[in-house]
Amino acid sequence: MSTAVEGRRWLISGRVQGVFFRASTRRQAERLGLTGSATNLSDGRVEVAARGPAEALERLEAWLHKGPTAARVDSVEGFGVDPSDIVESGFQTD
């Protein structure tokens, strides 16, 4: 696995609020060694930002397309971002 740090941001639509999506994302990201955040947006989507090796980010993205059991993911929009714009330690949810 490459150790070069990359940054990515995703907007996830569907039934993704009130179904432990953010907490489950945090657990998945921590398992993959990623840092970042997951935030509920006022329009019902969840925004996820993460930094780490490309392979780990790809695994997180694959998981985001499914989410936790109670979620229904309709779409995932992904964007590359500057990793320095993402928290360097831990994974935050709010």
N, CA and C atoms as a LAMMPS dump frame, in Angstrom:
ITEM: TIMESTEP
0
ITEM: NUMBER OF ATOMS
282
ITEM: BOX BOUNDS ff ff ff
-5.0000000000000000e+02 5.0000000000000000e+02
-5.0000000000000000e+02 5.0000000000000000e+02
-5.0000000000000000e+02 5.0000000000000000e+02
ITEM: ATOMS id mol type element x y z
1 1 1 N 0.85 -1.185 0
2 1 2 C 0 0 0
3 1 3 C 0.889 1.24 0
4 2 1 N 0.571 2.197 -0.845
5 2 2 C 1.309 3.451 -0.914
6 2 3 C 1.107 4.244 0.374
7 3 1 N 2.155 4.949 0.79
8 3 2 C 2.032 5.755 1.999
9 3 3 C 1.814 7.236 1.693
10 4 1 N 1.751 7.612 0.413
11 4 2 C 1.482 9.002 0.05
12 4 3 C 0.104 9.397 0.572
13 5 1 N 0.033 10.549 1.204
14 5 2 C -1.228 11.005 1.792
15 5 3 C -2.041 11.764 0.75
16 6 1 N -3.28 11.349 0.583
17 6 2 C -4.225 12.02 -0.305
18 6 3 C -5.426 12.461 0.517
19 7 1 N -6.226 13.341 -0.055
20 7 2 C -7.448 13.787 0.596
21 7 3 C -8.641 13.592 -0.32
22 8 1 N -9.762 13.191 0.273
23 8 2 C -10.994 13.042 -0.508
24 8 3 C -12.178 13.522 0.323
25 9 1 N -13.206 13.943 -0.406
26 9 2 C -14.445 14.412 0.215
27 9 3 C -15.585 13.766 -0.544
28 10 1 N -16.604 13.321 0.194
29 10 2 C -17.772 12.694 -0.428
30 10 3 C -19.044 13.324 0.115
31 11 1 N -20.058 13.394 -0.74
32 11 2 C -21.405 13.789 -0.34
33 11 3 C -22.289 12.58 -0.578
34 12 1 N -22.916 12.093 0.493
35 12 2 C -23.705 10.868 0.423
36 12 3 C -25.174 11.226 0.592
37 13 1 N -26.007 10.765 -0.347
38 13 2 C -27.447 11.033 -0.334
39 13 3 C -28.215 9.745 -0.11
40 14 1 N -29.413 9.885 0.433
41 14 2 C -30.297 8.749 0.69
42 14 3 C -30.8 8.823 2.119
43 15 1 N -31.1 7.668 2.702
44 15 2 C -31.468 7.631 4.125
45 15 3 C -30.163 7.449 4.893
46 16 1 N -29.493 8.574 5.167
47 16 2 C -28.164 8.532 5.764
48 16 3 C -28.06 9.33 7.067
49 17 1 N -29.169 9.913 7.508
50 17 2 C -29.183 10.585 8.805
51 17 3 C -30.121 9.827 9.731
52 18 1 N -29.714 9.719 11.004
53 18 2 C -30.524 9.008 11.989
54 18 3 C -30.389 7.493 11.899
55 19 1 N -29.362 7.012 11.192
56 19 2 C -29.161 5.563 11.023
57 19 3 C -27.723 5.171 11.398
58 20 1 N -27.067 6.006 12.212
59 20 2 C -25.693 5.765 12.674
60 20 3 C -24.68 5.762 11.532
61 21 1 N -24.967 6.504 10.466
62 21 2 C -24.053 6.559 9.327
63 21 3 C -22.718 7.188 9.723
64 22 1 N -22.767 8.315 10.435
65 22 2 C -21.516 8.994 10.811
66 22 3 C -20.673 8.146 11.755
67 23 1 N -21.3 7.573 12.775
68 23 2 C -20.556 6.742 13.734
69 23 3 C -19.972 5.51 13.052
70 24 1 N -20.734 4.906 12.169
71 24 2 C -20.245 3.732 11.436
72 24 3 C -19.108 4.116 10.494
73 25 1 N -19.21 5.287 9.885
74 25 2 C -18.144 5.774 9.012
75 25 3 C -16.874 5.998 9.816
76 26 1 N -17.017 6.583 11.003
77 26 2 C -15.852 6.8 11.864
78 26 3 C -15.164 5.474 12.186
79 27 1 N -15.937 4.457 12.568
80 27 2 C -15.344 3.149 12.886
81 27 3 C -14.62 2.565 11.675
82 28 1 N -15.249 2.652 10.502
83 28 2 C -14.638 2.119 9.282
84 28 3 C -13.35 2.877 8.955
85 29 1 N -13.383 4.197 9.048
86 29 2 C -12.198 5.013 8.754
87 29 3 C -11.065 4.692 9.727
88 30 1 N -11.397 4.54 11.01
89 30 2 C -10.372 4.218 11.998
90 30 3 C -9.75 2.857 11.712
91 31 1 N -10.562 1.88 11.309
92 31 2 C -10.03 0.557 10.943
93 31 3 C -9.042 0.666 9.786
94 32 1 N -9.306 1.601 8.881
95 32 2 C -8.462 1.783 7.703
96 32 3 C -7.281 2.724 7.953
97 33 1 N -7.2 3.286 9.157
98 33 2 C -6.105 4.186 9.493
99 33 3 C -6.241 5.577 8.911
100 34 1 N -7.466 5.993 8.631
101 34 2 C -7.724 7.308 8.045
102 34 3 C -8.094 8.321 9.119
103 35 1 N -7.849 9.581 8.845
104 35 2 C -8.325 10.663 9.698
105 35 3 C -9.329 11.481 8.903
106 36 1 N -10.139 12.272 9.613
107 36 2 C -11.1 13.111 8.91
108 36 3 C -12.334 13.403 9.722
109 37 1 N -13.472 13.49 9.019
110 37 2 C -14.72 13.861 9.686
111 37 3 C -15.928 13.389 8.886
112 38 1 N -17.045 13.289 9.589
113 38 2 C -18.342 12.995 8.973
114 38 3 C -19.353 13.941 9.603
115 39 1 N -20.103 14.647 8.762
116 39 2 C -21.001 15.7 9.226
117 39 3 C -22.362 15.584 8.551
118 40 1 N -23.438 15.723 9.34
119 40 2 C -24.778 15.815 8.765
120 40 3 C -24.943 17.197 8.139
121 41 1 N -25.487 17.25 6.941
122 41 2 C -25.788 18.52 6.288
123 41 3 C -27.273 18.828 6.432
124 42 1 N -27.623 20.094 6.358
125 42 2 C -29.018 20.505 6.553
126 42 3 C -29.943 19.989 5.456
127 43 1 N -29.4 19.605 4.303
128 43 2 C -30.242 19.101 3.212
129 43 3 C -30.472 17.588 3.279
130 44 1 N -30.022 16.954 4.368
131 44 2 C -30.256 15.519 4.551
132 44 3 C -29.106 14.631 4.12
133 45 1 N -28.095 15.212 3.474
134 45 2 C -26.928 14.427 3.072
135 45 3 C -25.921 14.359 4.217
136 46 1 N -24.94 13.481 4.058
137 46 2 C -23.799 13.42 4.965
138 46 3 C -22.556 13.763 4.155
139 47 1 N -21.709 14.606 4.729
140 47 2 C -20.424 14.93 4.113
141 47 3 C -19.331 14.184 4.87
142 48 1 N -18.483 13.481 4.135
143 48 2 C -17.352 12.774 4.721
144 48 3 C -16.084 13.32 4.084
145 49 1 N -15.103 13.65 4.91
146 49 2 C -13.789 14.071 4.43
147 49 3 C -12.766 13.172 5.102
148 50 1 N -11.801 12.679 4.333
149 50 2 C -10.798 11.786 4.906
150 50 3 C -9.457 11.991 4.226
151 51 1 N -8.399 11.677 4.974
152 51 2 C -7.05 11.744 4.426
153 51 3 C -6.297 10.487 4.805
154 52 1 N -5.419 10.057 3.888
155 52 2 C -4.62 8.865 4.113
156 52 3 C -4.174 8.279 2.789
157 53 1 N -3.67 7.05 2.806
158 53 2 C -3.225 6.4 1.569
159 53 3 C -4.384 6.154 0.605
160 54 1 N -4.107 6.227 -0.693
161 54 2 C -5.142 6.072 -1.723
162 54 3 C -5.92 4.773 -1.577
163 55 1 N -5.232 3.671 -1.31
164 55 2 C -5.927 2.38 -1.207
165 55 3 C -6.945 2.379 -0.069
166 56 1 N -6.585 2.97 1.07
167 56 2 C -7.512 3.042 2.201
168 56 3 C -8.695 3.95 1.867
169 57 1 N -8.44 5.052 1.165
170 57 2 C -9.528 5.946 0.761
171 57 3 C -10.478 5.241 -0.203
172 58 1 N -9.939 4.442 -1.102
173 58 2 C -10.785 3.685 -2.033
174 58 3 C -11.645 2.665 -1.29
175 59 1 N -11.078 2.042 -0.269
176 59 2 C -11.862 1.085 0.529
177 59 3 C -12.984 1.798 1.282
178 60 1 N -12.677 2.979 1.828
179 60 2 C -13.722 3.738 2.511
180 60 3 C -14.811 4.126 1.522
181 61 1 N -14.432 4.578 0.342
182 61 2 C -15.438 4.957 -0.656
183 61 3 C -16.332 3.773 -1.014
184 62 1 N -15.753 2.605 -1.175
185 62 2 C -16.559 1.412 -1.474
186 62 3 C -17.548 1.152 -0.346
187 63 1 N -17.101 1.329 0.903
188 63 2 C -17.994 1.124 2.044
189 63 3 C -19.098 2.189 2.055
190 64 1 N -18.764 3.437 1.71
191 64 2 C -19.757 4.513 1.715
192 64 3 C -20.914 4.223 0.76
193 65 1 N -20.672 3.48 -0.288
194 65 2 C -21.742 3.128 -1.228
195 65 3 C -22.758 2.176 -0.6
196 66 1 N -22.369 1.507 0.483
197 66 2 C -23.282 0.591 1.191
198 66 3 C -23.77 1.205 2.492
199 67 1 N -22.822 1.686 3.302
200 67 2 C -23.15 2.25 4.599
201 67 3 C -23.573 1.187 5.587
202 68 1 N -24.03 1.61 6.774
203 68 2 C -24.491 0.654 7.78
204 68 3 C -25.815 0.015 7.361
205 69 1 N -26.191 -1.029 8.043
206 69 2 C -27.371 -1.818 7.696
207 69 3 C -28.645 -0.993 7.551
208 70 1 N -28.874 -0.044 8.457
209 70 2 C -30.126 0.723 8.443
210 70 3 C -30.155 1.822 7.38
211 71 1 N -29.026 2.09 6.754
212 71 2 C -28.957 3.169 5.756
213 71 3 C -29.432 2.693 4.387
214 72 1 N -29.824 3.671 3.574
215 72 2 C -30.082 3.424 2.153
216 72 3 C -29.316 4.504 1.39
217 73 1 N -28.264 4.109 0.725
218 73 2 C -27.433 5.061 -0.01
219 73 3 C -27.941 5.151 -1.439
220 74 1 N -28.343 6.36 -1.837
221 74 2 C -28.81 6.594 -3.207
222 74 3 C -27.681 7.059 -4.118
223 75 1 N -26.779 7.889 -3.592
224 75 2 C -25.661 8.352 -4.416
225 75 3 C -24.489 8.77 -3.54
226 76 1 N -23.307 8.668 -4.124
227 76 2 C -22.07 9.108 -3.481
228 76 3 C -21.303 9.931 -4.508
229 77 1 N -21.104 11.212 -4.205
230 77 2 C -20.304 12.091 -5.068
231 77 3 C -18.941 12.249 -4.411
232 78 1 N -17.867 11.959 -5.138
233 78 2 C -16.53 12.062 -4.579
234 78 3 C -15.705 13.139 -5.245
235 79 1 N -14.835 13.765 -4.46
236 79 2 C -13.977 14.846 -4.93
237 79 3 C -12.595 14.692 -4.312
238 80 1 N -11.549 14.924 -5.079
239 80 2 C -10.21 15.005 -4.517
240 80 3 C -10.038 16.368 -3.868
241 81 1 N -9.398 16.407 -2.709
242 81 2 C -9.15 17.67 -2.01
243 81 3 C -7.715 17.671 -1.488
244 82 1 N -7.242 18.836 -1.139
245 82 2 C -5.91 18.967 -0.551
246 82 3 C -5.934 18.312 0.831
247 83 1 N -5.07 17.328 1.082
248 83 2 C -5.101 16.658 2.384
249 83 3 C -4.832 17.597 3.552
250 84 1 N -4.148 18.717 3.305
251 84 2 C -3.884 19.652 4.404
252 84 3 C -5.161 20.348 4.879
253 85 1 N -6.248 20.238 4.113
254 85 2 C -7.532 20.818 4.515
255 85 3 C -8.32 19.895 5.439
256 86 1 N -7.798 18.696 5.705
257 86 2 C -8.503 17.689 6.505
258 86 3 C -7.724 17.447 7.789
259 87 1 N -8.434 17.281 8.885
260 87 2 C -7.82 17.066 10.194
261 87 3 C -6.763 15.954 10.114
262 88 1 N -5.624 16.179 10.785
263 88 2 C -4.498 15.25 10.696
264 88 3 C -4.548 14.115 11.701
265 89 1 N -5.365 14.218 12.729
266 89 2 C -5.423 13.137 13.713
267 89 3 C -6.865 12.904 14.137
268 90 1 N -7.211 11.637 14.305
269 90 2 C -8.548 11.267 14.738
270 90 3 C -9.578 11.392 13.63
271 91 1 N -10.781 10.963 13.954
272 91 2 C -11.903 11.072 13.017
273 91 3 C -13.069 11.646 13.795
274 92 1 N -13.526 12.821 13.385
275 92 2 C -14.542 13.565 14.126
276 92 3 C -15.929 13.388 13.518
277 93 1 N -16.916 13.34 14.382
278 93 2 C -18.311 13.379 13.939
279 93 3 C -19.001 14.477 14.727
280 94 1 N -19.95 15.146 14.104
281 94 2 C -20.726 16.178 14.818
282 94 3 C -22.141 16.199 14.341
